[in-house]
């Protein structure tokens, strides 16, 4: 029984360490808040990484992520970056995904690697170009 409790303690400890590492990796550098609307009309806030390239901010997302689906079904959305709140439209620019992946790796360093271990390769991600809309 003592060995089972030790094993259980080790498993729980590793899970807590991995969870803490993932939170630390994802929240230690710039994170934006994306506001989208669910199918039921509820506002949903998603915290995401952002990089700048060629005069635009870019997000990176997977086809099967909920926030990306909500973004795809909206014409305009709200994004908070630092102290600035803005309204944006988006364009998927997958021809830029290699550059966006490189910029994300440079900006978020080891955090990008930690998240990639948990999520898998970023090669099939979408490069999402944001365009500011005048409100």
N, C-alpha and C positions, 0 to 999 in steps of 0.2 A: 504494500500500500504506500509506503514511504517513497518508493521509486516512481510510482504513478504521480504522486503529488509533486515530486521534483520535476518530472517530465512536463507536467501541466504548468508548473511555474515557469519553466524555461520557454515553453511555447507562448504563454501569455506575455512574458518579458520581451521575447523577440517581436511579437506583434506590436507591443507598445513602442518599442524602439523604432520599428519600421514606420509606424504611424506618425511618430514624432519627427522622424527624419523626413517623411514626405511633406508634413506641414511646414517644417523648417525650410525645406527645399523650395516649396511653392510660394511662400509668403515673405521671403527675405529681401526681395528686390521688387521693383515696380509691379503693381497689380492693378488692373482697371476693373471697374464694375460695369458689366453689361446688363442693361435692363431690356428684357423681352417680355412678350405676352404669351401665355399658354393658350391652348385651344378653349379652355374654360373662361378665358378673359382675365386670369390672374397674372399680376406682374411677377416675374421671376428674375432674381438677381444672380448673376454668375460672375465669379472672380476669375480673371484671365490674365495671361501674360500678353505684353504688347511690345512690338519693335517698330522702329521707323525706317522706311526705305523709300527712296525716290519721291520724297515729298508727301508720303502718306503713312499713316499708322497701319500696322498689320496685326491681325490675330491669326492664330493657327488652330484649326479644329478638325475633328474627325467626322466623317459622314454620319456615324451612328450616335453622335452625342446629342443630347436633348437641346442644348442651347443652340447648336448649329442648325438643327431642324426649325426651331422657333425663329432664328434669324432669317433663314431662307424664306419663311412665310410672311415676313414683315417688310414693308417698304422703307420705313424709317424707324430708328431705335435710338435710345438714349445711352450714352456712355459717359462715365465719370472717370477722369484721368487726373489724379492729384486733386487739386482744388477746382478744376474746370469741369463743368458739365456741358455736354454738347449733344446735338442731334446729328445722326449720321445715316448714310446709306452704305451699302457694301457691294463689292464685286468680288467674285471668286477669281483669283489670278494664279491658277496652279502652275503656270509657266514660271512663277517666281518662288515655288516652294523650296527649291534647293537653297536659294539665297536667304529666305525667311528662316529655314531651319538653321543655317549657319549663323545668322544674326541672333537667333534665340539662344543657341549654344554659347556664343560669345557673351551675351548679356547675362544670362542666367547660370552660366558656368556649370558647376557640378550638379546644381539643382535640376537642370535639363536632363542630365544623365540619369539621375535618380528617378525622375518621373518616367523617362523612357523605359527604364527597367520594368516598372510597374505596368506601363501601357503598351509596350512594344515599339516597333520601329515607327518613325515619323515620316517615312517615305510616302505613305498614302494619305498624309494629312492635306488639308486645304489651306492655301494661303488666301487670307481674307483681307482685301484692301478696303480701308474705311475712307469715306469721303464726307467731309463736314458739310452739313446743310445749314443754311441760315434759317433760324427759327421764326 
